[in-house]
Amino acid sequence: MKHQLVKLVSDQAGITEGQADQAVEAVIGYFKTRLPAETNEEIVTLVQGHNGDAVQS
C-alpha cells in the first residue's frame, strides 16, 4: 500500500517518487508522534500492506 500512496502523491503533486516517498514518511512520522501506540501499529500495518514495504521509524 505504501507504494500506492507514494505513486498517488507523486502523480497528484507532480513530484518524483523519491520526493513523494519522503512526504509519505513525513506524514507517517507526524502521526506516530501524535496518536496512541495502538493506532500507530495499525497505520504501520496498513501502510506496509501485503508487499512488505517497510516503514522507517
N, C-alpha and C positions, 0 to 999 in steps of 0.2 A: 504494500500500500504506500510505503514511503516514496517509491519510485513514481507512483501515480501522482502523489502530491507535488513532488519536485517537477514533474512534467507539466502539471497544471499551472503551477506558479510560473514556470519558465515561459510557457505559451502565453499566459494572460498578462504577465508583466513585461514581456519582451526582453527577458534577460537569459543568460546562459544557464544550462542545467547546473553547473557548478555554483553559480551565484544563487540559484533557486534552492539548491541543497543547503547552502549556508543560511538562507532565510528560513527554511523549514526547521532546521536545527535550532535557530534562534527562538522561534515560536515555541518549540517543544521545551527548550530550556526555560523560557518565561513561565510556561505552565508548571514546570517542575518546581519552581520556587514559590508558587502561589496556590497550589492545590494540595489537598490531602494526599498522603502517600498511596492510599488505595487507588485514588483516581489517577495518579501518575503511573502506576503499574498498568492500569487499563489502557491509558494512552500509549504507553510504550508497546504493549502487546498489540494494540490496534495498528500502530504505525509500522511495526515490524512485519505484520501481515504473514502470508504464507510463504513468501520467498526468503524470509530470514534476514532481511535488511537490518543491519544493526543500527541502533540509535546511540549516538555517543553521549556520554554524560558530561 
